[in-house]
Amino acid sequence: LHTVKQKANRILFMTGTPLENNVDEMCFLVKCLQTNVANEIEKYRSIAQAEEFKRKLAPVYLRRVREDVLTELPELTEKEDWVTLNNEEVKLYKEALKEKSFMKMRHVSWNVDVENSSKAQRLLEICDEAKANGRKVLVFTYFKEIISKVQTLLGDRCLTPITGAVKASDRQKIVDELANAPDGTVLICQVLAGGVGLNIQSASVVVFCEPQLKPSMETQAIARSYRMGQANTVMVHRLLCDDTVDERIMDILAEKTNIFDRFGT
């Protein structure tokens, strides 16, 4: 980057996520562009100083939000679907806690057979409702193991899942197949693979099997469906378990979102 800067007359950064986790990320990007501005904004990194931060940042930062440029988009509704663990799920979750395995904790409710999974049963209800309402469904998860569980749960309603192992050209074929599929069809995506770069307006129900660790990851995934060309209202469901790590992750997401809203707008 330093070499490019030396050779270029002008530099423009374009990104949808200039700030994902903390204010330091924004400061780093600005420092690559104009060190003098970065030196100024670094003085105002506390929440209480957010307005002054934005004032100092304004000469080098332009943000266009989706609502400004896509005024024709239909309504977007987001819902947190909280479920209570059953005895088997509680037992396995406690084992994950004892092992101090964060990844196993994030599998909460998906680490049992699907017929005993509280999240799986709620997902099944959502998919049944979608079919009855003439809609198609996008299901996102970080974990390949959960993709297999969802496939077992939904059977022939599902198309071939989109994971990191699926070539880009084949991903588009799957998306095209969804567009021509009957109502109630479900496309399961690994969020890192299917959550970016695809236009999937044929689906208008979006489900997250577990909360992600960055707001931008969820926002980008939702935008696969909620984008130009979407004719239906879009419903987003987040499957969450009471009294588990899901609660803490949702708190972290809220904190990160607040930081972005205060410093990035």
Disulfide bonds with the S-S distance in Angstrom:
none
